[in-house]
Amino acid sequence: MTTTSSLPHRPVAVVGAGLGGLTLARVLHVHGIEAAVFDLDASPAARTQGGMLDIHDDSGQRALRAAGLHEEFLERVHPGGQALRVLDRYGTLRLAESDDGTGGRPEIDRGELRDLLLGSLPQGTVRWGAKVTGARPLGGGRHEVTLADGTAFTTDVLVGADGAWSRIRPLLSPARPAYTGVSFVEADLSAADLRHPVSAEVVGGGMLFALGAGRGFLAHRESDGSLHVYAAVEAPEDWLDGIDFTDPEAARTAVLKEFDGWDESLRALVADADGPLVPRRIHALPIGHRWDRVPGVTLLGDAAHLMSPFAGEGANLALADGADLGLALAAHPGDTEAALAAYEAGMFPRAEASAANSAHSGALLFRADAPQGLLDMFAGQLG
């Protein structure tokens, strides 16, 4: 019979090799602290990492500075990616902003940013194919973590960086993500300038918002010249269940039915999609989600404060969380509880403000008079 004393011990264990978990491991490494990261994916290339991210100067970029990677990040940003276009459902251009390179939110491909973080860590820091199935407290702040292959380990500092459906969150909170009332269908148009010139012109060099009441197309140009499109619909939670996504033509027809009467140049963002459409329901944890201090364990990123994507804060908060937690642990050697308490004291109010902002932005985007709410918001920011 295996006893906890005979199990491998990891002083700092991070569950999840997303942006937040990797940033934490990197900042700890910079300060001479070893972390072990466990991820369920079989390898770094097991799945695509999503589209473009705008990295904010006051959060995500601050984290990359703490990780000693800011200059390398700047070398990888997508020139022109901060350009913006806002259209109404009739295809009328309502707002256009160019990217002159002076904005505070440069764009980078999520996969490139993840590769930058991975490449900055010592070989073997991330254990791939290591799916965490559960964790239990052992007392004194220690935890035992069990993996899907039946093995287990103990740790002094357990960090749940494992996303929306975190296996670590139940140690701290009973909260579960709830459906926000909005569903996405994702589409890609490859080699857009050559193969989809009309769509390429509609989207422009950066981000597109084409909005109407209760729905819209959100799209951005990726660094490889493709377009990544989100068809967003305010719909019941079971709406996507009624669409056969194994049949691309039937799926396109069903999605485009929600955009009857919209300009054909906008409908083409889905009608001309290359490859299958991908459904995604948008979930969020309660705004202001927090927990009482539990010895030896904490959360970061979506595991702590999953929110809708409508303020562009998710990845930035994950980066900031990872950096701040790493800095707190480095600043309190030998006093894990002081470190975790200091980290959470800063993370909770920041996450609450961003979650409230995301929910507010989501309501603005799909108002009955859309895109007016978004135009008013930008006018206020620019004014």
C-alpha positions as CSV (number, residue, x, y, z in Angstrom):
1,M,0.0,0.0,0.0
2,T,1.4,3.4,-1.0
3,T,1.6,6.0,1.7
4,T,1.8,9.7,1.2
5,S,5.3,9.7,2.6
6,S,6.5,7.5,-0.2
7,L,5.0,9.6,-3.0
8,P,7.1,12.0,-5.1
9,H,7.1,15.5,-3.6
10,R,6.9,18.7,-5.7
11,P,7.4,21.8,-3.6
12,V,5.4,23.9,-6.1
13,A,2.9,22.2,-8.4
14,V,1.1,24.0,-11.1
15,V,-1.9,22.3,-12.8
16,G,-2.3,23.6,-16.3
17,A,0.3,24.8,-18.9
18,G,-1.7,27.7,-20.3
19,L,-0.4,31.2,-20.3
20,G,-1.0,31.8,-16.6
21,G,0.6,28.6,-15.4
22,L,3.6,29.1,-17.7
23,T,4.1,32.7,-16.6
24,L,4.1,31.6,-12.9
25,A,6.7,28.9,-13.6
26,R,8.8,31.4,-15.5
27,V,8.8,34.1,-12.9
28,L,9.6,31.5,-10.2
29,H,12.5,30.3,-12.4
30,V,13.8,33.8,-12.7
31,H,13.9,33.9,-8.9
32,G,15.5,30.5,-8.5
33,I,12.4,28.6,-7.5
34,E,11.6,25.3,-9.2
35,A,8.0,24.5,-10.2
36,A,6.5,21.4,-11.8
37,V,3.8,22.0,-14.3
38,F,1.3,19.3,-15.1
39,D,-0.8,19.4,-18.3
40,L,-3.3,16.9,-19.8
41,D,-2.3,17.6,-23.4
42,A,0.0,14.9,-24.8
43,S,2.5,17.5,-26.1
44,P,2.7,21.3,-26.8
45,A,1.4,20.7,-30.3
46,A,-1.6,18.6,-29.3
47,R,-4.1,21.3,-30.2
48,T,-4.2,24.7,-31.7
49,Q,-3.9,27.6,-29.3
50,G,-6.6,29.9,-30.6
51,G,-6.2,33.3,-32.3
52,M,-4.8,36.7,-31.7
53,L,-4.4,38.3,-28.3
54,D,-4.1,42.0,-27.5
55,I,-1.6,42.3,-24.6
56,H,-2.3,45.3,-22.4
57,D,0.5,47.5,-21.2
58,D,-0.8,47.6,-17.6
59,S,-1.4,43.8,-17.1
60,G,-0.1,41.3,-19.7
61,Q,2.9,43.4,-20.6
62,R,3.7,44.1,-17.0
63,A,3.7,40.3,-16.4
64,L,6.1,39.7,-19.4
65,R,8.5,42.3,-18.0
66,A,8.5,40.4,-14.6
67,A,9.2,37.3,-16.6
68,G,12.1,38.9,-18.4
69,L,10.5,38.3,-21.8
70,H,9.1,41.7,-22.8
71,E,11.7,42.5,-25.5
72,E,11.2,39.1,-27.1
73,F,7.5,39.6,-27.0
74,L,7.8,42.9,-28.8
75,E,9.7,41.1,-31.6
76,R,6.8,38.8,-32.1
77,V,3.8,41.2,-32.2
78,H,1.7,41.5,-35.3
79,P,2.2,44.8,-37.0
80,G,-1.1,46.5,-37.8
81,G,-3.0,44.3,-35.4
82,Q,-4.5,47.1,-33.4
83,A,-6.5,48.4,-36.3
84,L,-10.2,48.4,-35.7
85,R,-13.4,48.4,-37.9
86,V,-17.0,48.7,-36.7
87,L,-19.8,47.9,-39.1
88,D,-23.6,47.6,-38.8
89,R,-25.6,44.7,-40.1
90,Y,-26.0,46.4,-43.5
91,G,-22.2,46.4,-44.0
92,T,-22.0,50.2,-43.4
93,L,-18.7,51.3,-41.9
94,R,-19.4,53.2,-38.7
95,L,-15.9,53.5,-37.3
96,A,-12.3,52.8,-38.5
97,E,-9.1,53.2,-36.7
98,S,-5.7,52.4,-38.1
99,D,-2.7,51.0,-36.2
100,D,0.1,53.6,-36.1
101,G,2.2,51.5,-33.7
102,T,1.6,53.7,-30.7
103,G,-1.2,51.8,-29.1
104,G,-0.9,50.1,-25.7
105,R,-2.4,46.7,-26.8
106,P,-0.1,45.1,-29.4
107,E,-1.4,41.8,-30.9
108,I,0.4,38.5,-30.8
109,D,-0.7,35.0,-31.8
110,R,-1.6,33.0,-28.7
111,G,0.5,30.1,-29.9
112,E,3.6,32.2,-30.4
113,L,3.2,33.7,-26.9
114,R,2.8,30.2,-25.4
115,D,5.9,29.0,-27.3
116,L,7.9,32.0,-26.0
117,L,6.9,31.1,-22.4
118,L,7.6,27.4,-22.9
119,G,11.0,28.1,-24.4
120,S,12.0,30.2,-21.4
121,L,11.6,27.3,-19.0
122,P,14.1,24.5,-18.2
123,Q,13.6,21.3,-20.0
124,G,11.2,19.0,-18.2
125,T,9.4,21.7,-16.3
126,V,6.1,20.7,-18.0
127,R,4.9,17.2,-17.6
128,W,2.8,16.5,-20.7
129,G,0.1,13.9,-20.8
130,A,-0.4,14.4,-17.0
131,K,-4.1,14.8,-16.5
132,V,-5.0,15.7,-12.9
133,T,-8.1,13.9,-11.7
134,G,-8.3,15.1,-8.1
135,A,-6.6,16.6,-5.1
136,R,-7.1,16.3,-1.4
137,P,-5.7,18.2,1.6
138,L,-3.2,16.3,3.9
139,G,-3.1,19.0,6.6
140,G,-0.6,21.7,7.2
141,G,-1.1,23.2,3.7
142,R,0.1,20.0,1.9
143,H,-2.0,18.3,-0.8
144,E,-1.9,15.0,-2.5
145,V,-2.7,15.2,-6.3
146,T,-3.8,12.2,-8.3
147,L,-3.2,11.7,-12.0
148,A,-5.3,9.8,-14.6
149,D,-2.6,7.1,-14.9
150,G,-3.1,6.3,-11.2
151,T,0.1,7.9,-10.0
152,A,0.1,10.7,-7.4
153,F,2.4,13.2,-5.8
154,T,2.4,15.6,-2.8
155,T,3.0,19.3,-2.8
156,D,3.4,22.3,-0.5
157,V,2.0,24.8,-2.9
158,L,-0.8,23.7,-5.3
159,V,-1.9,26.1,-8.0
160,G,-5.0,25.5,-10.1
161,A,-4.2,27.1,-13.5
162,D,-6.4,24.6,-15.2
163,G,-9.1,26.7,-16.8
164,A,-12.9,27.0,-16.7
165,W,-13.6,23.5,-15.4
166,S,-10.8,23.4,-12.9
167,R,-10.2,20.2,-10.9
168,I,-8.5,22.3,-8.2
169,R,-11.3,24.9,-7.7
170,P,-13.5,22.6,-5.5
171,L,-10.8,22.7,-2.8
172,L,-11.5,26.4,-2.5
173,S,-15.0,27.1,-3.8
174,P,-18.2,25.4,-4.9
175,A,-18.7,27.9,-7.7
176,R,-19.2,26.6,-11.3
177,P,-19.3,28.5,-14.5
178,A,-22.7,29.4,-15.8
179,Y,-23.9,30.0,-19.4
180,T,-23.9,33.7,-20.2
181,G,-26.7,33.6,-22.8
182,V,-24.3,34.0,-25.7
183,S,-23.0,31.2,-28.0
184,F,-20.1,31.5,-30.6
185,V,-19.6,29.6,-33.8
186,E,-16.0,29.9,-34.9
187,A,-14.8,29.9,-38.5
188,D,-11.5,30.3,-40.3
189,L,-10.8,31.8,-43.8
190,S,-7.3,30.9,-44.9
191,A,-5.0,33.0,-47.1
192,A,-7.7,35.6,-47.0
193,D,-6.1,38.2,-49.3
194,L,-5.7,35.6,-52.1
195,R,-8.7,33.3,-51.5
196,H,-11.2,35.6,-49.8
197,P,-10.4,39.2,-50.8
198,V,-13.9,40.6,-50.0
199,S,-13.8,39.2,-46.5
200,A,-10.2,40.4,-46.1
201,E,-11.3,43.9,-47.0
202,V,-14.2,43.7,-44.6
203,V,-12.1,42.6,-41.6
204,G,-9.1,44.9,-42.4
205,G,-5.8,44.5,-40.8
206,G,-6.9,44.0,-37.2
207,M,-10.2,43.5,-35.4
208,L,-13.8,43.7,-36.8
209,F,-17.0,44.2,-35.0
210,A,-20.1,43.8,-37.2
211,L,-23.1,44.1,-34.9
212,G,-26.8,44.0,-34.8
213,A,-29.5,43.3,-32.1
214,G,-28.6,40.1,-30.3
215,R,-25.9,39.0,-32.6
216,G,-22.8,39.9,-34.6
217,F,-19.7,38.9,-36.3
218,L,-16.4,39.4,-34.4
219,A,-13.3,38.7,-36.5
220,H,-9.6,39.4,-36.6
221,R,-6.7,39.0,-39.0
222,E,-4.1,36.5,-37.8
223,S,-0.4,36.8,-38.4
224,D,-0.4,34.1,-41.1
225,G,-2.9,36.1,-43.2
226,S,-6.0,34.1,-42.3
227,L,-9.1,35.4,-40.7
228,H,-10.6,34.0,-37.5
229,V,-14.3,34.7,-37.2
230,Y,-16.7,34.4,-34.3
231,A,-20.4,34.4,-35.2
232,A,-22.0,35.4,-31.9
233,V,-25.7,34.8,-31.1
234,E,-27.7,35.5,-28.0
235,A,-29.5,32.1,-27.7
236,P,-30.7,29.5,-25.3
237,E,-28.0,27.2,-23.9
238,D,-29.3,24.3,-26.1
239,W,-29.3,26.2,-29.4
240,L,-26.0,24.7,-30.5
241,D,-27.3,21.2,-29.8
242,G,-29.8,21.5,-32.6
243,I,-27.0,22.0,-35.2
244,D,-25.1,19.1,-36.8
245,F,-21.5,20.4,-36.8
246,T,-20.4,17.1,-38.5
247,D,-22.1,18.3,-41.6
248,P,-20.4,21.6,-42.6
249,E,-23.0,22.7,-45.1
250,A,-25.9,22.1,-42.8
251,A,-24.0,23.9,-40.0
252,R,-23.4,26.9,-42.2
253,T,-27.0,27.0,-43.2
254,A,-28.2,26.8,-39.6
255,V,-25.9,29.6,-38.4
256,L,-26.6,31.9,-41.3
257,K,-30.3,31.6,-40.7
258,E,-29.6,33.7,-37.6
259,F,-28.2,36.4,-39.9
260,D,-31.1,36.6,-42.4
261,G,-31.2,40.1,-43.9
262,W,-27.5,40.9,-43.1
263,D,-25.2,42.1,-45.8
264,E,-23.8,39.3,-47.9
265,S,-20.3,40.6,-47.4
266,L,-20.8,39.8,-43.7
267,R,-22.6,36.5,-44.2
268,A,-19.6,35.4,-46.3
269,L,-17.5,35.3,-43.2
270,V,-19.3,32.1,-42.3
271,A,-20.6,31.0,-45.7
272,D,-17.1,30.9,-47.2
273,A,-15.4,29.3,-44.2
274,D,-12.6,26.8,-44.8
275,G,-13.0,23.7,-42.8
276,P,-15.6,22.8,-40.1
277,L,-17.3,25.3,-37.9
278,V,-16.6,25.0,-34.2
279,P,-19.4,25.7,-31.6
280,R,-18.6,27.3,-28.2
281,R,-20.9,28.4,-25.4
282,I,-19.7,31.3,-23.4
283,H,-19.6,30.7,-19.7
284,A,-18.5,32.8,-16.7
285,L,-18.0,32.5,-13.0
286,P,-20.0,34.9,-10.8
287,I,-18.6,38.5,-10.9
288,G,-16.6,38.9,-7.7
289,H,-15.9,35.2,-7.3
290,R,-13.6,34.7,-4.3
291,W,-12.9,32.3,-1.4
292,D,-11.6,32.3,2.1
293,R,-7.9,31.5,2.4
294,V,-7.2,27.8,2.3
295,P,-3.7,26.7,3.3
296,G,-1.4,25.7,0.5
297,V,-3.6,26.2,-2.5
298,T,-4.8,28.9,-4.8
299,L,-6.1,29.5,-8.4
300,L,-5.2,31.8,-11.3
301,G,-6.6,32.7,-14.6
302,D,-9.9,31.2,-15.8
303,A,-9.9,28.8,-12.9
304,A,-10.2,31.8,-10.6
305,H,-12.3,34.2,-12.6
306,L,-13.6,32.9,-15.9
307,M,-15.4,35.7,-17.7
308,S,-16.8,36.5,-21.1
309,P,-14.3,37.6,-23.7
310,F,-15.9,40.9,-24.5
311,A,-13.3,43.1,-22.8
312,G,-10.3,41.2,-23.9
313,E,-9.1,40.6,-20.4
314,G,-8.9,36.9,-19.9
315,A,-5.4,36.2,-21.2
316,N,-4.0,39.4,-19.7
317,L,-5.4,38.5,-16.3
318,A,-3.9,35.0,-16.5
319,L,-0.5,36.5,-17.3
320,A,-0.8,39.1,-14.5
321,D,-2.0,36.4,-12.0
322,G,0.9,34.2,-12.9
323,A,3.5,36.9,-12.5
324,D,2.0,38.3,-9.3
325,L,1.8,34.9,-7.7
326,G,5.4,34.1,-8.6
327,L,6.6,37.5,-7.3
328,A,4.6,36.9,-4.0
329,L,6.1,33.5,-3.5
330,A,9.6,34.9,-4.2
331,A,9.0,37.8,-1.7
332,H,7.9,35.5,1.1
333,P,10.4,32.6,1.2
334,G,9.3,30.0,3.8
335,D,5.9,31.7,4.4
336,T,3.6,30.2,1.8
337,E,0.5,31.6,3.5
338,A,1.7,35.1,3.5
339,A,2.5,34.8,-0.2
340,L,-0.9,33.4,-1.1
341,A,-2.7,35.9,1.0
342,A,-0.8,38.8,-0.6
343,Y,-1.5,37.4,-4.1
344,E,-5.2,36.9,-3.6
345,A,-5.6,40.4,-2.0
346,G,-4.5,41.9,-5.3
347,M,-6.1,39.4,-7.6
348,F,-9.6,39.4,-6.3
349,P,-10.5,43.1,-6.8
350,R,-8.7,43.2,-10.2
351,A,-10.6,40.2,-11.4
352,E,-13.9,41.6,-10.1
353,A,-13.5,44.8,-12.0
354,S,-12.5,43.1,-15.2
355,A,-15.4,40.6,-15.0
356,A,-17.9,43.4,-14.5
357,N,-16.4,45.3,-17.4
358,S,-16.6,42.1,-19.6
359,A,-20.3,41.6,-18.7
360,H,-21.0,45.3,-19.4
361,S,-19.2,45.2,-22.7
362,G,-21.1,42.1,-23.8
363,A,-24.4,43.8,-23.1
364,L,-23.3,46.8,-25.1
365,L,-22.3,44.8,-28.1
366,F,-25.6,43.2,-28.8
367,R,-28.0,46.0,-27.7
368,A,-31.2,46.6,-29.8
369,D,-29.5,49.6,-31.3
370,A,-26.1,47.8,-32.0
371,P,-23.5,48.9,-32.9
372,Q,-24.4,52.2,-31.2
373,G,-23.4,51.1,-27.7
374,L,-19.9,50.2,-28.9
375,L,-19.6,53.4,-30.9
376,D,-20.5,55.4,-27.8
377,M,-18.0,53.5,-25.7
378,F,-15.2,54.3,-28.1
379,A,-16.3,57.9,-28.4
380,G,-16.0,58.2,-24.6
381,Q,-12.6,56.6,-24.6
382,L,-11.3,58.8,-27.4
383,G,-12.9,61.9,-26.0
